[in-house]
Every structure is written in C-alpha cells, then in structure tokens.
Amino acid sequence: MAENRKDEDERAGGRKVRLLAAKRLYQVVARRIARMIEENQGRPDWRLPSERELAEQLEVSRTVVREAVIALEMRGIVEVRGRAGIVVLPAHVNALSFDALNTDVGPGPFELLEARLALESSATALAAERATRYDIMELEECIERMQLETDEVFLNEKGDREFHLTIANMTGNAIILSMIQALWDQRDTSRMWQRVHRHIHAPKVRALWIGDHYAIVAALKMRNAEAARHAMERHINNVTDELLRADELGRFSSGEADE
C-alpha cells in the first residue's frame, strides 16, 4: 500500500511539474495583473502600477511584464497610452475570463530571444571550430542579400534567418540545427513577436544589425570560439534592446496621438 501511494505521489508530482513547465511565465504574470484589476475595479482612484513597479512587485523582469501586458492588450483588457501608462479598458473589466488568459498566443518575443541567446551563442562558438572557407563565403552572401533588401523586406529578415541557420548548420550537429530552426519558425508565426516587431524602424537598425553580422563573421574567420560566442551574444542583446526601445517609442507615439 505504501509503495502504491508513493508511486501515485510521484506520478502526481510529475504531472504538476509538466503543467508548470507548459505554462508560460508571461501567462502567469498576465493572470496576476488581471487579478489585480479585478480586485480593484470598484476603486475609481486606483490605477495599474507602471511596468517597472509591476516587475518589482511580482519579482520578474520588465521583459516578462512587457509580454504579459501585450497579452492583456491582445485580449482588449488594457491599453498602453504613452504618458498615461497602462490603462484598464472599463468595458472589459467585468468580463474578465481567466480561462482565456491561459490560451496560448505563442511564445513571447523576449522569451524567444532569451532562448536564442542561450542556444545560438554556444552554436556560434562550436561553428568557429568547424568553419570552412565555403561556410564563410555563404555567410558573406547572406549579409550581401541583407544589404540589398528594401526596408520592408529587411524587417522580414529572410537574409538574417539564412545567416543564422547557416551558422547552425556549420556546427555539423543536426539536433542543434533543428532546435535553432524551431526557434526561428516559432518567431515567424508568433503573434506577439509581430506585434512588437512592427514598431522597429528599419533605417535606424539596419547599420547596427549588419555591423553585428560582420563582427560574427570576422570572429568565425579567425576560428576564435570565444570571440564568436561574444559577437553573437552582443548581436542578440542589441536586438532585444532595440525591440524594447522601439516598442516603448511606438506606444508613446500612439499615446500622444490619442490625446
């Protein structure tokens, strides 16, 4: 009997771990914010804290709060209005559906970038040890295609995708290639990514991002694994910073337009 109970507890524990792992962190935070709204909807003087304050209260990063706010925006619960900050839309407060908040709208953009940072930086270091002259030529051709793309095409990042998947292929490891390709496939179909990415101003980021790619190639040419790792880390961090900045500017501009 004791052994059977132990087996049942272990199975239940395993299910709990899988359930927790299946739930995205931004969804958990979105539910906490929605609960905050529900609990304070009868107070006319109450306002949602800023993203920075929410991050401190909920003990998560601002990027996770940003993803949670985007998820709530997509459900019509809140709206970000420039100087006014995060505004609760009254028409939807009484119809809050916590089941709907659990509906997966895809990976968060910063969640994706964090995964890419962890995986692609290591892959680039491995690629540096195995790079051939043909590989380097392929990467340089990818950058040339990026330079020839119009701003609109540049934002679709087809040349960029080819560049990163070429590096993944250079590792000679089919599992690494499939994992990185899966991340890019998720990014391309993510509604949340598209929502944030639309604020990017291509002429401002083109030179920076192309420069990042040249730095990665330079490190690969030297067969310097650590330099290649750091160059890829710097590039993905630059993308993260620019997405945050562009999203803030885009929200601020739309907020001013509404006033």
N, C-alpha and C positions, 0 to 999 in steps of 0.2 A: 504493500500500500504506500509506504513512504517513498519507494523508488518511483512508483507511478505518479505520485504527487510532484516529485522532483522533476520528472520528465515533462509534466504538464506546465510547471512553472517555467522551465527552460524554454519550452515552445512559446509560451505566452510572452516571455521576455524577448524572444527573438522577433515575434510579431510586433512588439512595441518598438523595438529598435528600427525595424523596417519601416514602420509607419512614420516614425520621427524623421528618418532619413528621406522618406518620399515627400515630406512637406518642405517646401522651400522656405528659407528664413524670411524672405520679404513677405510671404503669405502670413506667417505667424505675426510679424510686426504689423501688417495691414489689419489683421483681426484685433490686435491690441489697440490700435488707433481708432478703429471703428467702435470698439467697446467704450473707449474714452468719449467718443462723440455721443454714443447712446446714453451714457451715464450723465452727461452734462447738457443734454438737449433742452432741459427745462430752465436753464440759466441764461437769460438774454445777454448778460455781460461776459459770458465765457467765450474764449477764443482758443483755437488749437495752438499749442506751442509751435515755435519755429522748428525747422528741420534739425538745427543744431541742438536745441533743447530736447527734442524728442530722442535724438541719438543718446544724449546724456541720461535721460530718464529711463530709457529702455535698454541702455548699455549695449548698443550696437553701433556700427559705423554709420556715417552720414550717407554712404552709398546705399546701404541696405534701407535706410529710411527713405531715400530718394526713390528706390524701386517700389517700396510699399506705397508711397504717395502716388506714383504713376499708376499702380494697380487700382488704387481707390479712384483716381481720375477716370480711368478707363471704364469704371462702373458708375460714373456720374455721382459719386458721393462727395467728392471735394473738387476744388479747382484752385490752382495756384495763380494769384493775381499780383504779380510784381511786388510793389511796396506793401500791399495788404497781406502778403504771405499766403498760407494755406487757408482757404475759405470753405466752410461747410455749406453745401447746397441744401437749403431747407426742404425743398420738395422731396428729397430722397431720404431724409433722416428717419422718418417713421417707417420706411420700407426697407430698413437695413436687413440684408439677408446674409447671415454668417456662412450659410452653405455656399452661397455664390462666391464668397471671398476665398473659399477653398478650391474653386475652379482654377485649374492651372492655365494661365495665359502664356506659358512658356518661360524660359529662363530669363532672369533679369540681366540687363546689359552689363552691369558691373560684376555680377556673378560669372558671366561668360568670360569677361576679361581677366578675372582672378584665376579662372581655370586655365586660360591660355597662358597667363604669366607663369604659372607653375609648370605647365607641360612644355610649352614652346621654348622657353629659355633653356631647359635641360636638353631638348631635342636639338637646338642650335649648337650647343656645346658638343654633343655627340657628332653632329654633322660636320663640325670643324675638323674632327679627327679623320673623317672619311671622305671629305670633299675631293672631287676630281676637277680637272680643268673644264670638262664639259659641263659639270654642275654649275660652276661659276659663270660660264657663258649663258646658261639658261636663266640664272638669277638676274644677270645684267640685261637680258632681253625682257624680262618681266618689268624691270624698272623703266626701260625704254617705252614699253607699252603704257605704263602708268603716266609717263610724261606726255604721251601723245593723246591721251584720253581727254575729252572735254570735262568741264567741271561736273556736269550731271553724271556722266559715266564714271568719273573718278570716285564719286560718292557711292557708286555701286560696288566699287573696289574689286572688280574682276581681276585686274592685274595684281592687286595686292593678295588676293586669295591664291592665285597661281604661285606667287613668290613664296608664301608661307607653306603651301603644300609641297612645293619643290624641296624646301629645306627639310620637311618631314620625311619626304621620300629619300633624301640624301642619307638619312640615318641607317637605311638598309633594314629597318625594323618595321615589319608590316603592321604590328599592333600599334606602335606609336603613330604611324601614318593614319590608321583607321580612327584612332582616338582624336587626333587633331582635325581630321576631315569631319568627324561627327560634331565637333565644336563649331566649326565654320558652317556646317549645314544647319545647326540649331540657331546660330546667329542670323543666317539668311532668312529663316522662317519665323523669327521671334517678333511678335507684335510690339513688345516692349522696346526691343532694340530699335526698331523702325521709328517708334515714337520719339526716342531720344535723339537718334541719328539725324532726323530731319532738320535739326537746328544747326548742324555743322555748316560752316561757311567754307566751301572748298578752297577758294583762293588763299585763305589765311593758313590752312593746314597743309596744303599741297607741298610747299617747300620743306616744311618741318618733317613730314612723314616720308617724303622721298629721300631727304637727307638721312633719316634714320635707316632707311633700307640700304643706302650706300655704305653706312657705317657697319652694318651687319655683314655685307659682302666683303668689306675690307678686312674684317676680323676672320672671316672664313678663308680668305685668300692666304692669310698668314698662318692658317691652321692653328690658331690660338683659341682653344676651347673656352677659357675664362673670359677673354675679350668678347668672343661671340655671344656667350651667355649674357654678359652685361649689356651688350648692344641691343639684344632682343628685349631684355628687361626694360631698358630705357625707352625703347620704342612703344611697348605696350603700356608703360606708365604714362608716356606722352599722350597716347590715345585716350586713356582713362581721364587724365587731367583735362584734355580738350573737350571730351564729351560732357564732363561736369560743367565746365565753363560755358560751353555753347548752350547747354540746357538751361542754365541759370539766366544767360542773356536772352535766350528765346522766350522764357517765361516772363522775364522782366519787361521785354518789349511788348509782349501781348497784354501784359497787365497795364502798361501805360496806355495802350491803345483802347483798352476798355474804359479808362477813366474819363 
